[in-house]
Structure formats: structure tokens, C-alpha cells
Amino acid sequence: MSIRTDETSRINNRIRELNKCMEVDTDMINSIKSQGDSAYVRAQIDKFNQKNDLRILEKEELELRLIKLESGEIDGELNLILENNRQDIINKNQIAKQKKQETNLKHSNNSIKSKKYYQISKESDKQHKYLNKDTFRAFSYWKRVNETVPDYILSNLNTMVNNKGYFWRGIAYFGSLPRDSDKITIFEKQKGNLLVIHEWDTNNYNIYHKKGRDKKFLYHSTPRKKHRIPRFV
């Protein structure tokens, strides 16, 4: 499936980019440390550590998405993206056709000016599209999914701590109450009365399966990578 390949490539490229950014910032931290202990040095190191912490979280989310991609859990989302891409092509052809007609109309009066305007407009549209396409697509998908969240999930989230929640159509929803631990637990109902329980603790990402009233059992476990980021002491 081509869209799976494209998504895998996009995720792996982003992970490589995150690793490179963390590597560069780690070198910056080591360089700053050589300046000695001062309020400015500590502030700068704090800033780099915060940026790397966010990158680690994003990287873990991407690694989880790769697992779900391989298992086929997000095929629905991918099919939606594919359909949006097809619609984008249709819209692009319509826009191009309209602009061509406008250009031909203006060409008789000032062909050079019209041609330059069209080229600049086309390049601007292309840049704008690439900058906003991923964000718009993700927001549109979230908006559609958000309207379908079952009432029982919304109700349970009001009495659930913030480190627990639900997966609904590939999107995580977390509880409203303060966290009670560092462990993250997300429940996901699937076909066949199957409850999938995702758990992240300090060392592992575990997936449990539970069917009906049966006891849950460990279905998959992956050690979480240890990110060694220097911290100022």
C-alpha cells in the first residue's frame, strides 16, 4: 500500500530530524557548560533540556504510530488522507484551469505582466499549500473524529485522571483530573468486544488485551529507549 510506505518514510525522516536536533543541542549544552556555573548558563541549559524533552515525547509518539501503522490500526485514517489527496489534485486542476483562463484573458493586453503574475501566484500557492497541508489535514481529521466521540468516553473523562484516557479513531483523549502517577494508561475498544490497554511506564511500553470478563494479558511489550541528555547539576 503506497500511502503506508509514504507515511512510514515521513515518520522515519522526522525521527532522524529529531535525533539530529537533540544531538546538536546536546553539543550546545556541553559547550555552554564550559563557560562555568552562572544563572545565565543554567537558564540556557534549561532551555535546551526543555526542547529536547519535547522532542523525546514527539519521537515516542511517532514510534507508537509506526507500530500502529504496521498493525493496520490506522488504515482508516490513511484512507481518509488518500481521499483528501485525491480531492487536492481535483481542486488543484480546477484552480490551474481557472488561472489559465484568467491568464489568457489578460495576455492580449499585457502578456509579459500576466505571465509574471501567474508564475508568482502559482509559486506562492505552492509554498502556502506545503506549509499548511499537514496542519490542515490533521486538524480536519481531529475535528471530524471529535464529533463522533461516544458519550460514555466524554463522561468517563470527567472523572478520570490526566495520565489515563481513551484512544478513539487514532486520537488520544485524557482525563480532566490531576495526574496520580507517571504511568500513562490509554484504553482502546476494538471489534469483537476486545479492549486494548496501552501502558507507558518508566521502562516499557506495554499493550494488554482483555476480552469480555476475561483477565487482561500482556500482548506486546517494547522497552523504551533511554535518552541520555546531559543535565546541568
Secondary structure, 3 states (H helix, E strand, C coil): CHHHHHHHHHHHHHHHHHHHHHHHHHHHHHHHHCCCCCHHHHHHHHHHHHHHHHHHHHHHHHHHHHHHHHHCCCHHHHHHHHHHHHHHHHHHHHHHHHHHHHHHHHHHHHHHHHHHHHHHHHHHHHHHHHHHHHHHHHHHHHHHHHCCCCHHHHHHHCCCECCEEEEECCEEEECCECCCCCCEEEEEEECCCEEEEEEECCCEEEEEEEECCCCCEEEEEEECCCCCCCCCC
